């Protein structure tokens, strides 16, 4: 039984190293993805911007408590360390998400992706999001009101036809 335990320890060591590599890669990619999300101009396709926000959402989920729910205690601790290491980089992407929620944003796909990404970040980071709440929460409410008003307008137009 001892050799099997050694093999499991080796696997855990490899997973820890891979997790460290993931955090480093995510930390480097987060600002790039945030800048793609708010890109302006001819090269700023809505699909690209929404995909960048989707990638930020995926990163937030990857380093959240949900990703550690089915692993052993040691790996849960390692994932929590990864969360702490990635949290500052992820938090720095929130202003880009908020900009994508602005009333001036024309793409509903970008607004939806920004709302999803912001929700994932808040879920992942929990209380560490407190510094961005004054900016993020009103933006989410404004985007929600705009979406609701659009739905009401569409319903009203259809009922008057």
C-alpha positions as CSV (number, residue, x, y, z in Angstrom):
1,X,0.0,0.0,0.0
2,X,3.0,2.4,0.6
3,X,4.0,2.5,-3.1
4,X,0.4,3.5,-4.0
5,X,0.5,6.3,-1.5
6,X,3.8,7.6,-3.0
7,X,2.2,7.6,-6.4
8,X,-0.7,9.6,-5.1
9,X,1.7,12.1,-3.6
10,X,3.6,12.4,-6.9
11,X,0.2,13.0,-8.6
12,X,-0.6,15.7,-6.1
13,X,2.8,17.3,-6.6
14,X,2.2,17.4,-10.4
15,X,-1.2,18.9,-9.9
16,X,0.2,21.5,-7.5
17,X,2.8,22.5,-10.2
18,X,0.2,22.6,-12.9
19,X,-2.0,24.8,-10.6
20,X,0.9,27.2,-10.1
21,X,1.4,27.3,-13.9
22,X,-2.3,28.0,-14.4
23,X,-2.3,30.9,-11.9
24,X,0.8,32.4,-13.7
25,X,-0.9,32.0,-17.1
26,X,-4.2,33.4,-15.9
27,X,-2.5,36.3,-14.2
28,X,-0.7,37.2,-17.5
29,X,-3.9,36.7,-19.6
30,X,-6.4,38.6,-17.4
31,X,-5.3,42.1,-18.4
32,X,-5.1,41.1,-22.0
33,X,-8.6,39.7,-21.9
34,X,-9.9,42.8,-20.0
35,X,-8.4,45.1,-22.7
36,X,-10.0,43.0,-25.5
37,X,-13.3,43.3,-23.7
38,X,-13.3,47.1,-23.9
39,X,-11.6,47.4,-27.3
40,X,-13.0,50.1,-29.5
41,X,-12.7,50.5,-33.2
42,X,-13.0,48.4,-36.3
43,X,-11.2,45.5,-34.8
44,X,-13.5,45.4,-31.8
45,X,-16.0,42.8,-32.8
46,X,-18.8,42.1,-30.3
47,X,-18.1,38.4,-30.5
48,X,-14.5,38.9,-29.6
49,X,-15.3,41.2,-26.8
50,X,-18.0,38.7,-25.4
51,X,-15.5,35.8,-25.8
52,X,-12.9,37.7,-23.8
53,X,-15.5,38.3,-21.0
54,X,-16.4,34.7,-21.2
55,X,-12.8,33.7,-20.7
56,X,-12.6,36.0,-17.6
57,X,-15.7,34.3,-16.3
58,X,-14.2,30.9,-16.8
59,X,-11.0,32.0,-15.0
60,X,-13.1,33.2,-12.1
61,X,-15.0,29.9,-11.9
62,X,-11.7,27.9,-12.2
63,X,-10.3,29.6,-9.2
64,X,-13.4,29.5,-7.1
65,X,-14.6,27.3,-4.2
66,X,-16.8,25.4,-6.7
67,X,-13.7,24.0,-8.5
68,X,-12.4,22.5,-5.3
69,X,-15.6,20.8,-4.1
70,X,-14.7,17.4,-5.5
71,X,-11.0,17.1,-4.6
72,X,-9.2,16.0,-1.5
73,X,-8.3,18.3,1.4
74,X,-4.7,18.8,0.2
75,X,-5.7,19.9,-3.3
76,X,-8.5,22.1,-1.8
77,X,-5.8,23.9,0.1
78,X,-3.8,24.3,-3.0
79,X,-6.8,25.7,-4.9
80,X,-7.4,28.2,-2.1
81,X,-3.8,29.3,-2.4
82,X,-4.3,29.7,-6.2
83,X,-7.4,31.7,-5.5
84,X,-5.5,34.1,-3.3
85,X,-2.7,34.4,-5.8
86,X,-5.1,35.1,-8.7
87,X,-7.5,37.4,-6.8
88,X,-5.7,40.7,-7.3
89,X,-5.4,40.1,-11.1
90,X,-9.0,39.1,-11.4
91,X,-10.1,42.1,-9.3
92,X,-8.3,44.4,-11.7
93,X,-10.5,43.2,-14.5
94,X,-13.7,44.4,-12.9
95,X,-13.5,48.0,-14.3
96,X,-13.5,46.5,-17.9
97,X,-16.6,44.5,-17.0
98,X,-18.3,47.6,-15.6
99,X,-17.5,49.5,-18.8
100,X,-19.1,46.8,-20.8
101,X,-22.2,47.2,-18.8
102,X,-22.5,50.9,-19.5
103,X,-25.6,52.3,-21.1
104,X,-23.6,53.2,-24.1
105,X,-22.8,49.6,-24.9
106,X,-24.8,48.6,-28.0
107,X,-24.1,44.8,-28.0
108,X,-26.5,42.8,-25.8
109,X,-24.1,39.9,-26.1
110,X,-21.3,42.0,-24.6
111,X,-23.6,43.3,-21.8
112,X,-24.7,39.7,-21.0
113,X,-21.2,38.4,-21.0
114,X,-20.0,41.2,-18.7
115,X,-22.9,40.6,-16.3
116,X,-22.0,36.9,-16.2
117,X,-18.3,37.5,-15.8
118,X,-18.9,40.1,-13.0
119,X,-21.2,37.7,-11.2
120,X,-18.6,34.9,-11.4
121,X,-15.9,37.2,-10.1
122,X,-18.0,38.3,-7.2
123,X,-18.9,34.7,-6.4
124,X,-15.3,33.6,-6.7
125,X,-13.8,36.4,-4.7
126,X,-16.5,36.9,-2.1
127,X,-15.6,39.6,0.4
128,X,-12.5,40.5,-1.5
129,X,-14.9,42.2,-4.0
130,X,-15.9,44.9,-1.4
131,X,-13.6,47.5,-2.9
132,X,-15.3,47.3,-6.4
133,X,-18.9,47.0,-5.2
134,X,-19.6,50.7,-5.3
135,X,-18.8,50.7,-9.0
136,X,-20.0,47.2,-9.9
137,X,-23.4,47.0,-8.2
138,X,-24.9,50.2,-9.7
139,X,-23.6,49.1,-13.2
140,X,-25.3,45.7,-12.8
141,X,-28.6,47.4,-11.7
142,X,-28.5,49.9,-14.5
143,X,-27.9,47.1,-17.1
144,X,-30.7,45.1,-15.6
145,X,-33.1,48.1,-15.7
146,X,-32.1,48.7,-19.3
147,X,-32.7,45.1,-20.3
148,X,-36.1,45.1,-18.4
149,X,-37.1,48.4,-20.2
150,X,-36.2,46.9,-23.5
151,X,-38.3,43.8,-22.8
152,X,-41.3,46.0,-21.8
153,X,-40.9,48.1,-24.9
154,X,-40.8,45.0,-27.1
155,X,-43.9,43.6,-25.4
156,X,-45.7,46.9,-25.7
157,X,-44.9,47.1,-29.4
158,X,-46.1,43.5,-30.0
159,X,-49.3,44.1,-28.1
160,X,-50.1,47.3,-30.1
161,X,-49.6,45.4,-33.4
